[in-house]
Structure formats: structure tokens, C-alpha cells
């Protein structure tokens, strides 16, 4: 049986994204209850900016899983990473310049999104069929 590693990666990326969304929503709710509504919305905005990388990764892996990565190259990978970086930094600059967004909760939301990403990768193992963790 042929397995599509990119499709497996895309499924894992969507699971990570759902995990991140849950933690960002929880951080925004705690911020809103502990401080005020502006802090909650700011944490949600920061978390949304932090989710951009995972969304981009999941969509790219899904798109390339159709043809088993035939068109995937190092140049495209680097270009995608650069696009994600520029978009993230641009959105952060716009958010910091806005008077409607509180800076500390914004950074809290961004930090929670990034920590949730790495925690999900570090502490929850992926089970691959036929591997050490397989069936």
C-alpha cells in the first residue's frame, strides 16, 4: 500500500491548527474575563496572527499531497516561508500601530499560539502505520 506522506502531514497540520485555536480561544476568554474586552480581542488578534503559519503549512501540504509533492522544491518552500514571515510581521506592525489593540494581550495571544504549536508537536506522538509506533 502506498502512503502519501504529504497527506499525512496535512492531516497532522489540521489537528495542530485545531489545538492552537482551542488554546488561543481559551487565552482570549481568560484575558477578557481577567482584564477587559479589549484585552480579549487583542489576545484573539495576536493568536490569529500566530495561526497564519499553521494555516499556510496545512494548505500547502494539502495542495501538494494531490500530486505526491511532484512540484514541491526547496525554492518554493523558502518562498512560502518568506511569504509567511512577511505577512506575520506586517500584521503585527499594523496591530501594534492600532489604538484599538492592547500590546501585551496581543503578544500573549501570539505566544500562546506558538507555544501550543510546539507543545502539540513535542508531547503528542504521531502514530505511523508500520513504524515503531505503528499498529
MARLUM-583557 format. One record per residue: residue in one letter; chain; x, y, z of N, C-alpha, C in turn. Coordinates in nm, 2 decimals. Example, Ala and Ser with C-alpha at 12.3 -4.5 7.8 and 13.67 -1.06 7.14 Angstrom:
BEGIN
aa/ch/n_u/n_v/n_w/ca_u/ca_v/ca_w/c_u/c_v/c_w
A/A/1.32/-0.57/0.78/1.23/-0.45/0.78/1.32/-0.33/0.78 $
S/A/1.28/-0.22/0.71/1.37/-0.11/0.71/1.29/0.00/0.79 $
//
This chain:
BEGIN
aa/ch/n_u/n_v/n_w/ca_u/ca_v/ca_w/c_u/c_v/c_w
X/A/0.08/-0.12/0.00/0.00/0.00/0.00/0.09/0.12/0.00 $
X/A/0.06/0.22/-0.09/0.14/0.34/-0.10/0.08/0.44/0.00 $
X/A/0.16/0.50/0.08/0.12/0.61/0.17/0.16/0.74/0.12 $
X/A/0.08/0.84/0.13/0.12/0.98/0.09/0.16/1.06/0.22 $
X/A/0.29/1.08/0.23/0.34/1.14/0.35/0.29/1.29/0.36 $
X/A/0.27/1.36/0.24/0.22/1.49/0.25/0.08/1.50/0.30 $
X/A/0.00/1.40/0.26/-0.14/1.40/0.30/-0.14/1.37/0.45 $
X/A/-0.06/1.28/0.50/-0.05/1.26/0.65/0.00/1.38/0.72 $
X/A/0.09/1.45/0.66/0.14/1.58/0.72/0.03/1.68/0.72 $
X/A/-0.05/1.69/0.62/-0.16/1.79/0.61/-0.26/1.76/0.72 $
X/A/-0.30/1.63/0.73/-0.39/1.59/0.84/-0.34/1.63/0.98 $
X/A/-0.21/1.61/1.00/-0.15/1.64/1.13/-0.15/1.80/1.14 $
X/A/-0.12/1.87/1.04/-0.13/2.02/1.05/-0.27/2.07/1.08 $
X/A/-0.37/2.01/1.03/-0.51/2.05/1.06/-0.54/2.02/1.21 $
X/A/-0.49/1.90/1.26/-0.51/1.87/1.40/-0.43/1.97/1.49 $
X/A/-0.31/2.01/1.45/-0.24/2.11/1.53/-0.31/2.24/1.52 $
X/A/-0.37/2.28/1.41/-0.44/2.41/1.40/-0.56/2.41/1.49 $
X/A/-0.63/2.30/1.50/-0.75/2.29/1.59/-0.70/2.31/1.73 $
X/A/-0.59/2.24/1.77/-0.53/2.25/1.90/-0.50/2.40/1.93 $
X/A/-0.43/2.46/1.84/-0.39/2.60/1.86/-0.52/2.69/1.87 $
X/A/-0.62/2.67/1.79/-0.74/2.75/1.80/-0.80/2.74/1.94 $
X/A/-0.81/2.62/1.99/-0.86/2.60/2.12/-0.79/2.67/2.23 $
X/A/-0.65/2.67/2.23/-0.57/2.74/2.33/-0.58/2.89/2.31 $
X/A/-0.58/2.94/2.19/-0.60/3.08/2.16/-0.73/3.13/2.21 $
X/A/-0.84/3.06/2.19/-0.97/3.10/2.23/-0.97/3.10/2.39 $
X/A/-0.91/3.00/2.45/-0.91/3.00/2.60/-0.83/3.12/2.65 $
X/A/-0.72/3.15/2.59/-0.64/3.26/2.64/-0.71/3.39/2.62 $
X/A/-0.79/3.41/2.51/-0.87/3.53/2.48/-0.98/3.54/2.58 $
X/A/-1.04/3.43/2.62/-1.15/3.43/2.71/-1.10/3.46/2.85 $
X/A/-0.99/3.41/2.89/-0.93/3.44/3.02/-0.89/3.59/3.02 $
X/A/-0.83/3.64/2.92/-0.79/3.78/2.91/-0.91/3.87/2.92 $
X/A/-1.02/3.83/2.85/-1.14/3.91/2.86/-1.20/3.91/3.00 $
X/A/-1.20/3.80/3.06/-1.26/3.79/3.20/-1.17/3.86/3.30 $
X/A/-1.04/3.84/3.29/-0.95/3.89/3.39/-0.92/4.04/3.37 $
X/A/-0.92/4.09/3.25/-0.89/4.24/3.23/-1.01/4.31/3.18 $
X/A/-1.03/4.30/3.05/-1.15/4.36/2.98/-1.17/4.31/2.84 $
X/A/-1.27/4.35/2.78/-1.30/4.31/2.64/-1.19/4.34/2.54 $
X/A/-1.13/4.45/2.56/-1.02/4.49/2.46/-0.90/4.39/2.47 $
X/A/-0.87/4.35/2.60/-0.76/4.25/2.62/-0.80/4.12/2.55 $
X/A/-0.93/4.08/2.56/-0.97/3.95/2.50/-0.96/3.96/2.35 $
X/A/-1.00/4.07/2.29/-1.00/4.08/2.14/-0.85/4.09/2.10 $
X/A/-0.77/4.16/2.18/-0.63/4.17/2.14/-0.56/4.04/2.14 $
X/A/-0.59/3.96/2.25/-0.53/3.82/2.25/-0.58/3.74/2.14 $
X/A/-0.70/3.75/2.10/-0.76/3.68/1.98/-0.69/3.72/1.86 $
X/A/-0.66/3.85/1.84/-0.59/3.90/1.72/-0.45/3.85/1.71 $
X/A/-0.38/3.85/1.83/-0.24/3.80/1.83/-0.24/3.65/1.81 $
X/A/-0.33/3.58/1.86/-0.34/3.44/1.83/-0.37/3.41/1.69 $
X/A/-0.46/3.49/1.63/-0.49/3.47/1.48/-0.36/3.50/1.40 $
X/A/-0.28/3.59/1.44/-0.16/3.62/1.36/-0.07/3.50/1.38 $
X/A/-0.06/3.44/1.50/0.02/3.32/1.52/-0.03/3.20/1.45 $
X/A/-0.16/3.19/1.41/-0.21/3.08/1.34/-0.18/3.08/1.19 $
X/A/-0.14/3.19/1.14/-0.11/3.21/1.00/-0.02/3.10/0.94 $
X/A/0.09/3.08/1.02/0.19/2.98/0.97/0.13/2.84/0.96 $
X/A/0.05/2.80/1.06/-0.01/2.67/1.05/-0.11/2.66/0.94 $
X/A/-0.19/2.76/0.92/-0.28/2.76/0.81/-0.21/2.75/0.68 $
X/A/-0.11/2.83/0.66/-0.03/2.82/0.54/0.03/2.69/0.51 $
X/A/0.09/2.63/0.62/0.15/2.50/0.61/0.05/2.39/0.57 $
X/A/-0.07/2.39/0.64/-0.17/2.29/0.61/-0.22/2.30/0.47 $
X/A/-0.25/2.42/0.42/-0.30/2.44/0.29/-0.19/2.40/0.18 $
X/A/-0.07/2.43/0.21/0.04/2.40/0.11/0.06/2.25/0.11 $
X/A/0.06/2.18/0.22/0.07/2.04/0.22/-0.04/1.97/0.16 $
X/A/-0.16/2.02/0.18/-0.28/1.96/0.12/-0.28/1.98/-0.03 $
X/A/-0.23/2.09/-0.08/-0.23/2.12/-0.22/-0.12/2.02/-0.29 $
X/A/-0.01/2.01/-0.22/0.10/1.92/-0.28/0.07/1.77/-0.26 $
X/A/-0.02/1.74/-0.17/-0.05/1.60/-0.14/-0.12/1.53/-0.26 $
X/A/-0.19/1.62/-0.34/-0.26/1.56/-0.46/-0.17/1.50/-0.56 $
X/A/-0.05/1.56/-0.58/0.04/1.51/-0.68/0.17/1.45/-0.61 $
X/A/0.15/1.41/-0.49/0.26/1.35/-0.41/0.39/1.44/-0.41 $
X/A/0.37/1.57/-0.41/0.48/1.66/-0.40/0.57/1.67/-0.52 $
X/A/0.52/1.64/-0.64/0.60/1.65/-0.76/0.65/1.79/-0.79 $
X/A/0.57/1.89/-0.75/0.61/2.03/-0.78/0.67/2.10/-0.66 $
X/A/0.69/2.03/-0.55/0.75/2.09/-0.43/0.90/2.09/-0.45 $
X/A/0.96/2.21/-0.43/1.10/2.23/-0.44/1.15/2.31/-0.32 $
X/A/1.28/2.31/-0.30/1.33/2.39/-0.19/1.31/2.54/-0.21 $
X/A/1.31/2.59/-0.34/1.28/2.73/-0.37/1.14/2.76/-0.33 $
X/A/1.04/2.68/-0.36/0.90/2.70/-0.33/0.88/2.70/-0.18 $
X/A/0.95/2.61/-0.11/0.95/2.60/0.04/1.00/2.73/0.10 $
X/A/1.11/2.78/0.05/1.17/2.90/0.10/1.08/3.02/0.07 $
X/A/1.02/3.03/-0.05/0.93/3.14/-0.09/0.81/3.14/0.00 $
X/A/0.76/3.02/0.03/0.64/3.01/0.12/0.67/3.06/0.26 $
X/A/0.79/3.02/0.31/0.83/3.06/0.44/0.85/3.21/0.45 $
X/A/0.91/3.27/0.34/0.93/3.41/0.34/0.80/3.49/0.33 $
X/A/0.70/3.44/0.25/0.57/3.50/0.25/0.50/3.49/0.38 $
X/A/0.51/3.38/0.45/0.45/3.37/0.59/0.52/3.47/0.68 $
X/A/0.65/3.48/0.68/0.72/3.57/0.76/0.68/3.72/0.74 $
X/A/0.68/3.76/0.61/0.64/3.90/0.58/0.50/3.93/0.62 $
X/A/0.41/3.83/0.60/0.27/3.85/0.63/0.25/3.86/0.78 $
X/A/0.32/3.78/0.86/0.31/3.78/1.00/0.37/3.91/1.06 $
X/A/0.48/3.95/1.01/0.54/4.08/1.06/0.46/4.20/1.02 $
X/A/0.40/4.20/0.90/0.32/4.31/0.86/0.19/4.32/0.94 $
X/A/0.13/4.21/0.97/0.01/4.21/1.06/0.04/4.26/1.20 $
X/A/0.16/4.22/1.25/0.20/4.26/1.38/0.22/4.41/1.39 $
X/A/0.29/4.46/1.29/0.31/4.61/1.28/0.18/4.68/1.28 $
X/A/0.09/4.64/1.19/-0.04/4.70/1.18/-0.12/4.69/1.32 $
X/A/-0.11/4.58/1.38/-0.18/4.56/1.51/-0.12/4.65/1.62 $
X/A/0.01/4.66/1.62/0.08/4.75/1.72/0.05/4.90/1.70 $
X/A/0.03/4.94/1.57/0.00/5.08/1.54/-0.14/5.11/1.57 $
X/A/-0.23/5.01/1.58/-0.37/5.04/1.61/-0.39/5.08/1.75 $
X/A/-0.47/5.18/1.78/-0.50/5.22/1.91/-0.61/5.12/1.98 $
X/A/-0.68/5.04/1.90/-0.78/4.96/1.95/-0.73/4.82/2.00 $
X/A/-0.60/4.80/1.98/-0.54/4.68/2.02/-0.44/4.70/2.14 $
X/A/-0.45/4.62/2.25/-0.36/4.63/2.36/-0.24/4.55/2.33 $
X/A/-0.12/4.60/2.35/0.00/4.53/2.31/0.03/4.40/2.39 $
X/A/0.02/4.41/2.52/0.06/4.29/2.60/-0.04/4.17/2.57 $
X/A/-0.17/4.19/2.57/-0.26/4.08/2.53/-0.23/4.03/2.39 $
X/A/-0.20/4.12/2.30/-0.16/4.08/2.16/-0.05/3.98/2.16 $
X/A/0.06/4.02/2.24/0.17/3.93/2.25/0.14/3.80/2.32 $
X/A/0.05/3.81/2.42/0.00/3.69/2.49/-0.06/3.59/2.39 $
X/A/-0.15/3.64/2.31/-0.22/3.55/2.21/-0.12/3.49/2.11 $
X/A/-0.03/3.57/2.06/0.07/3.52/1.97/0.16/3.42/2.04 $
X/A/0.20/3.44/2.16/0.28/3.35/2.24/0.21/3.22/2.26 $
X/A/0.08/3.23/2.30/0.00/3.11/2.32/-0.01/3.02/2.20 $
X/A/-0.03/3.09/2.08/-0.04/3.01/1.95/0.09/2.94/1.92 $
X/A/0.20/3.01/1.94/0.33/2.95/1.91/0.36/2.84/2.01 $
X/A/0.34/2.86/2.14/0.36/2.75/2.24/0.27/2.63/2.22 $
X/A/0.15/2.66/2.18/0.05/2.54/2.16/0.10/2.46/2.04 $
X/A/0.15/2.53/1.94/0.21/2.46/1.82/0.32/2.36/1.86 $
X/A/0.42/2.42/1.93/0.53/2.33/1.97/0.50/2.23/2.08 $
X/A/0.41/2.26/2.16/0.36/2.16/2.26/0.29/2.04/2.20 $
X/A/0.21/2.07/2.10/0.14/1.97/2.03/0.24/1.88/1.95 $
X/A/0.34/1.94/1.89/0.44/1.86/1.82/0.53/1.78/1.92 $
X/A/0.56/1.84/2.04/0.65/1.78/2.13/0.59/1.66/2.21 $
X/A/0.47/1.68/2.26/0.41/1.59/2.36/0.31/1.50/2.31 $
X/A/0.27/1.51/2.18/0.17/1.42/2.13/0.23/1.35/2.01 $
X/A/0.25/1.22/2.02/0.32/1.14/1.92/0.22/1.11/1.81 $
X/A/0.28/1.11/1.69/0.20/1.07/1.57/0.23/0.92/1.55 $
X/A/0.12/0.85/1.53/0.14/0.70/1.50/0.14/0.67/1.35 $
X/A/0.25/0.62/1.31/0.26/0.59/1.17/0.25/0.43/1.15 $
X/A/0.17/0.39/1.06/0.15/0.25/1.03/0.28/0.19/0.99 $
X/A/0.32/0.08/1.05/0.44/0.01/1.01/0.56/0.06/1.08 $
X/A/0.55/0.17/1.15/0.67/0.23/1.22/0.68/0.17/1.36 $
X/A/0.76/0.24/1.44/0.78/0.20/1.58/0.65/0.21/1.65 $
X/A/0.58/0.32/1.63/0.46/0.35/1.70/0.34/0.29/1.62 $
X/A/0.36/0.21/1.52/0.25/0.16/1.44/0.17/0.06/1.50 $
X/A/0.07/0.00/1.42/-0.02/-0.10/1.47/0.04/-0.23/1.50 $
//
